[in-house]
Amino acid sequence: MSLPEWKDPGLGIADLAFLLDEDLNQREKWGIQVRTPFEWLAYLVEEVGELAEAISEAHYRGGAIEKIALEAIQASTLALKIAKMSQK
């Protein structure tokens, strides 16, 4: 079974709640972290890899589509944190 094409739905303010919730989850799990830019990049690449795995599982093996959303939110949250840290 393959996934259908997805249309860009656009984003609104309410969508940011997912990122804020994930930020709280990450801080509770890992605490406040201080890392080099390359370490942050490594973490982001790992999260994107998990997103790729979730998409592949859903596309080729009937995996849960909900897993895609979870991994996308985790990767997006980390990417936004990197963007914010780079604005110093």
C-alpha positions, 0 to 999 in steps of 0.5 A: 500500500502506498501513501497518496499525494499530500497537499500543503495545507498551510500553517496557522498559529494553532499548529504551533501548539504542537511545537510548544508541547514537543519543546516541553517534552524534550526539556523534561526528557533531556533538560536544558542542553548546551551543544555545538552547532555540529552536535545539534545538526547531528541530532536533527539529522537523526530526527529526520532519519526517524521521519524518513523511517516512519514515512517508509514504514507507512508507505511500504509496510502499512505503518501508522501514519500517526508516527509520521506526524510525531516524527515530523513534529520532533524534527520541526521542533529541533529545527526551530530551536536551531534557527533560534540559537543561530539568531544570537 
